[in-house]
Every structure is written in C-alpha cells, then in structure tokens.
Amino acid sequence: MNIAFIPVRGGSKSIPLKNIKIINEKPLVYWTLKAACEAECIDKVIVATDSTEIKKTVLNFGFEKAEVYDRKPENATDTASTESVMLEYIELANLQQTDTFILIQATSPLLTSELVDEMYKKYTQSGADSIFSGVREKQFHWIETDEGIKPINYNPLNRPRRQDFQGIIAENGACYMSSVKAIVDSKCRMSGKIDFYEFPPETAYEIDEPEDFVIMESIMKNRNKT
C-alpha cells in the first residue's frame, strides 16, 4: 500500500493557523491534499493534525482518499520533528514494512498529482531506498568558514557559463518517498541509497512567512492562465 502523509500543526509562530490560511481562493492544505488524492499511485492520504479547526476544514473538502489522524500533542510542538509524528502514526496504524510512505508538506502548494506519480515511477524504477523532490539551482554558492568564505560548487578561477553549469540540487520540501521499514530503522525520512526527482524551478518556494503567500499566490494565478 502507498500512504501519503501530510502533517499540519495548528500552532505556527509566524502565521497562526497557516495551513488553512486562504491562498488562491482555497485553504493552503487543500492544494497538496488535492494533489495527493488525485495521484494514481497513492492509495490513502492521512492528514495528521492537532487542530480541531484544521480537521473540520479537511473533512469538509470531501476527498474520498483522505482521512484525518489526531496527532499527539507532544509531537505537535514547535520543537517536535516531522519524523516524530511519522513514527507515531506508523506504529499506531500498524503499517506493513513493505508499504511506501510518502511524506507531503502542505507548505508546497505547487505540488501536482502528475509530479507525485512521475516521482513515484522513478522511485520504483531506480532501485533507491528513498527519494526526495528537488530543484536545480544554478547560483554560485559560498560558505563561511573560520578562514573566510569559500566556494562550494564552482571554481572562481574557472567560472563556468550558465548553460554549461550543472548547478546543485536543493530539497524543495514538497515530497519524500521511502519504505516504512527504512523509516522505522533509520528514524529518518531518507536513508540508504537516496535519489531525487527534479521538480520545476518555481517549486523551490515554500510557505513559511507572510510574504511567501504573496509570492506563491502570484505564481499559482499565473500558472492557471497558461
């Protein structure tokens, strides 16, 4: 069985009830929930929340594949990891070790069912233990060290042309796939042989701050025009 898991907390310091704040005429969580429910590869979608208001909102969408899981308060704090609620649900639901666990984050509303299905296809064909969604960045990156700043993905003395530059892959936080066994054994969303599926550049944006809603909504509205 392939289970999609969308964790959504009620608490948010920067944006209260962020996950049901309206974006492009729908609550934020609607967009990733819609993508998961419409993906052919997904059998069941679990929304894990500690909020009665979010639970009511999700159930009112009426998606047939969707269920709400009432996560434990201790795994819904500001300091709790996503892995903590993943492992909580896996244990409670008694999932099979061979089940595929698909973590989807509500802060990535540009996710589509087509992207999920194509990512799952690569996951099953690549022989990877885990796969994540990522975007290719072609900026030149530097890191601060005790000896000063140093380049980490290119040589300044041999600066490549953009069209010849492979860039680096950045997680966009939208989607992760792994077996239940791998997650239980490693206590992590990714482990073993890790691969990635490249998403469109605009999916690099995640919603964390109020201004992100403005940027993302503009992208979503423009996408609807094409």
C-alpha positions in Angstrom: 0.0 0.0 0.0 1.1 3.6 -0.7 0.3 6.0 2.0 0.6 9.8 1.7 1.1 11.6 5.0 0.5 15.3 5.3 1.5 16.7 8.8 -0.3 20.0 9.6 0.1 21.7 13.0 -2.4 24.2 14.4 0.3 26.2 16.0 2.5 28.5 14.0 4.5 31.4 15.4 4.9 33.3 12.2 1.4 32.7 10.8 -1.4 31.4 13.1 -3.3 28.5 11.5 -1.1 28.9 8.5 -2.2 25.6 7.0 -5.8 26.7 6.4 -5.0 30.3 5.5 -6.6 31.1 2.1 -4.3 31.1 -0.9 -5.7 31.2 -4.5 -9.2 31.0 -3.1 -8.6 27.8 -1.1 -7.1 26.9 2.3 -3.3 26.2 1.9 -3.6 22.5 2.8 -6.2 22.0 0.1 -3.6 22.1 -2.7 -1.3 19.4 -1.5 -4.2 17.3 -0.3 -5.8 17.6 -3.8 -2.5 16.6 -5.5 -2.1 13.5 -3.2 -5.7 12.4 -3.6 -5.6 12.7 -7.3 -2.3 10.9 -7.7 -2.9 7.4 -9.2 0.0 5.9 -7.2 -1.5 6.8 -3.8 -4.0 4.5 -2.0 -4.7 6.5 1.1 -4.0 10.1 2.3 -3.5 10.9 6.0 -3.7 14.4 7.3 -2.1 14.5 10.8 -3.2 17.4 12.9 -3.7 18.6 16.4 -6.2 21.3 15.4 -10.0 20.8 15.5 -10.4 23.6 13.1 -8.0 22.1 10.6 -9.6 18.7 11.0 -13.0 20.2 10.2 -11.7 22.0 7.2 -10.0 18.9 5.7 -13.1 16.7 6.2 -15.3 19.3 4.6 -13.2 19.0 1.3 -14.8 15.6 0.8 -11.8 13.9 -0.8 -12.5 10.2 -0.8 -8.9 9.1 -0.1 -8.4 11.5 2.8 -8.5 10.6 6.5 -7.6 12.8 9.5 -5.3 11.5 12.2 -5.3 13.2 15.6 -1.6 13.5 16.4 -0.4 13.5 19.9 0.2 17.0 21.5 3.9 16.2 22.3 4.5 15.6 18.6 2.9 18.8 17.5 5.1 21.3 19.4 7.4 23.9 17.8 10.4 21.7 18.7 8.9 18.3 17.6 10.4 16.8 14.4 8.3 15.7 11.5 9.8 12.3 11.9 8.3 12.1 15.4 4.7 12.2 14.1 5.6 10.0 11.2 6.9 7.3 13.5 3.9 7.8 15.8 1.4 7.2 13.0 3.4 4.2 11.6 3.3 2.5 14.9 -0.3 3.3 15.7 -1.6 2.3 12.3 0.5 -0.9 12.3 1.7 -0.3 8.7 3.4 -3.0 6.9 7.2 -2.7 6.5 6.9 -3.0 2.7 4.3 -0.2 2.5 5.5 3.0 0.8 5.3 6.1 3.0 5.0 9.4 1.0 5.6 12.5 3.1 4.0 15.5 1.6 4.3 19.0 3.1 1.4 21.4 2.9 3.7 24.4 2.5 4.3 23.4 -1.1 1.0 24.2 -2.8 2.5 23.9 -6.3 2.7 20.2 -6.0 0.5 18.3 -8.5 -0.7 14.8 -8.9 1.3 14.4 -12.1 4.5 15.3 -10.2 3.7 12.8 -7.5 3.1 10.0 -10.0 6.2 10.7 -12.0 8.3 10.8 -8.9 6.9 7.5 -7.7 7.7 6.0 -11.1 11.3 7.0 -10.8 11.4 5.7 -7.2 10.2 2.3 -8.2 12.5 2.0 -11.2 15.6 3.5 -9.7 16.2 0.9 -7.0 16.6 3.7 -4.5 15.6 3.2 -0.8 14.4 6.8 -0.6 13.7 9.7 -3.0 13.1 13.4 -2.5 11.8 16.2 -4.6 14.3 18.8 -5.5 15.1 21.7 -7.8 18.3 22.5 -9.6 19.9 25.8 -8.5 22.4 27.4 -10.8 23.6 30.1 -8.5 27.2 30.1 -7.3 27.2 29.1 -3.6 29.8 30.1 -0.9 30.2 29.0 2.7 31.6 31.0 5.7 34.4 29.3 7.5 36.9 30.4 10.2 39.4 31.1 7.3 36.9 33.2 5.4 34.3 32.5 2.7 34.9 29.6 0.3 33.1 28.5 -2.9 31.3 25.2 -2.5 30.1 24.4 -6.0 32.4 26.1 -8.5 35.9 27.4 -9.1 36.0 31.2 -9.3 39.2 30.9 -11.4 37.3 28.8 -13.9 33.9 30.3 -13.8 31.5 28.2 -16.0 29.0 29.6 -18.4 25.4 29.2 -17.1 24.5 26.9 -20.0 27.4 24.6 -19.1 26.9 24.7 -15.3 25.1 21.7 -13.8 24.4 23.5 -10.6 23.4 21.8 -7.3 20.2 20.1 -6.2 18.3 21.6 -3.3 15.4 19.9 -1.5 12.2 21.8 -2.0 10.5 20.1 0.9 7.4 19.1 -1.2 7.6 15.3 -1.2 9.7 12.4 0.1 9.2 8.7 -0.5 10.6 5.7 1.4 9.6 2.3 2.7 8.0 2.1 6.1 10.9 -0.3 7.1 13.5 2.2 6.1 11.9 5.0 8.1 11.5 2.8 11.2 15.0 1.5 11.0 16.7 4.9 10.4 14.2 7.1 12.3 14.6 9.5 9.3 12.5 10.3 6.2 15.5 9.4 4.0 18.1 6.7 4.3 20.1 4.1 2.4 20.5 4.7 -1.3 18.9 8.2 -1.9 17.8 9.5 -5.3 15.9 12.7 -6.2 13.2 13.7 -8.7 13.7 17.1 -10.3 10.7 19.5 -9.9 10.1 22.7 -11.9 12.2 25.7 -10.7 9.2 27.6 -9.3 8.5 24.8 -6.8 11.6 25.9 -4.8 9.3 28.2 -2.9 7.9 27.1 0.4 5.4 29.0 2.6 7.0 29.9 5.9 6.5 33.6 6.2 3.6 36.0 5.4 5.3 37.4 2.3 5.6 33.8 0.9 1.8 33.8 0.5 2.0 36.8 -1.8 4.8 35.3 -4.0 3.2 31.8 -4.2 -0.3 33.1 -4.9 1.1 35.2 -7.8 2.8 32.1 -9.2 -0.4 30.0 -8.8 -2.6 32.5 -10.5 -0.2 32.9 -13.4 0.0 29.1 -13.8 -3.8 29.0 -14.1 -3.6 31.4 -17.0 -1.4 29.0 -19.0 
